[in-house]
Amino acid sequence: MRLRSLFVAGGVLAAGTLGPLTMAAPAQAAMSDICGGVIGGMYCLYYNSGQKGGATGARGNVPNWGDYNGTGLPMNFADWGLGTAGVGQSVKNNAASWANSHDRAGLSYFNSNYGGAYDVGAPNSKGQLVNTYNDNASFRWR
């Protein structure tokens, strides 16, 4: 009988300890859905409309998606499990939608070095590129 009481007490203790962890998961999942599983501080671009297909993200300004961080190499879309369309393609002039998991607005520009027409990605939201649809060359925070 004493052994049975220990199992019951242990189960209650485990449930009390793990309960808050399991309850927090849905809220965390909703927050991370904004930018493909990344929580906070990232601007993401997607190859297809509706945040589908290949994806990429930036935490800092990107003056030229075709010469990422001065490497001479383009930034390419990666497979984030949202469809394989566009995976491996250059982000420059190939993005259709965006998501912003930052508390600042993100701007996607038509030209490199933040020039020309642009789309504004409101904080903690997502949408379609309009002015820079398949004509995006740079990005920066506002």
Secondary structure, DSSP 4 states (H G I P E B T S, - for coil): -HHHHHHHHHHHHHHHHHHHHHHHHHHHHHHHGGGTT--SS-EEEEEETTTEEEEEEESS-BS-TTSGGGSSS--B-B--SS-STTTTSBSTTT--EEEE-SSS-EEEEEETTTEEEEEEE-TTEEEE-STTTT---EEEE-
